[in-house]
């Protein structure tokens, strides 16, 4: 009888928590860009136009914070110039290095146009920004989908779910950030109702995509469904995670449905917004960090212990602090120079 012992080497996670932050903020930024582009062409004084200030604030915060997270996830941020010195068009990461600066520039330009009251500039930039936002959505999803070694990533359902959950997080962030706007720029109940309806439409689309994924898996057309079914069957921690996400998602959907009469209640939009954003962030954490704990070959799960330093908890807190600082700076600027953006609201 021969005994073969297999040893599993210790190695660092390929995707750090920085990646979770980046893909979360990128999803929020693309959703805010599409919303701002839509609101820029809405009739003046209408509910959608009243959403423009909060859409711009959400875009300004996320479009600045997202690239910071991406640079930190490169392990050696100062080497970002290698993407341009050694361009590889077959790499989605390399392509994204070209798409992201364009998106950031257009996003900041639209925010500046709104702040300066240049409606014509805004409307000229809006279509370009919308196309750029869609390119970022496609590139971030494709960056995961091309990894064939992991069936949970190598599927068209991943970019679709990343897009829908990211745009739901935009709705949540808008619900939270609208309370930091000056009183004259607050959207009002009618506009918030439009935002709630948008959240319901995105939640319905997400549910339809999940149902289509399950049906495709039952027909045997989705290897990702088979991989998820194995995790459900063999690992209680994944079973608990999936059940918890389903329950939390149902709770958030219920809050959206009940919001028709409760948007004026103190703190309701805050709880609803945090719930929407948290669900999108948790989805990315499970997708990035949880899936990396599943061996490509073999049984069991890899154990991941999140470090407390810059590559883990401290880095995540740093990104949250950056977002808080950006919101505070934007609120201060709007209070100090209210006249510049009044005509664009």
Secondary structure, 3 states (H helix, E strand, C coil): CCCCCCCCCCCCCCCCHHHHHHHHHHHHHHHHHHHHHHHHCCCCCCHHHHCHHHHHHHHHHHHHHHHHHHHHHCCCHHHHHHHHHCCCCCCHHHHHHHHHHHHHHHHHHHHHHHHCCCHHHHHHHHHHHHHHHHHHHHHHHHHHHCCCCCCCCCCHHHHHHHHHHHHHHHHHHHHHHHHHCCHHHCCCHHHHHHHHHHHHHHHHHHHHHHHHHHHHHHCCCCHHHHHHHHHHHHCHHHHHHHHHHHHHHHHHHHHHHHCCCCCCCCCHHHHHHHHHHHHHHHHHHHHHHHHHCECCCCCCECCCCCCCCCCCHHHHHHHHHHHHHHHHHHHHHHHHCHHHHHCCC
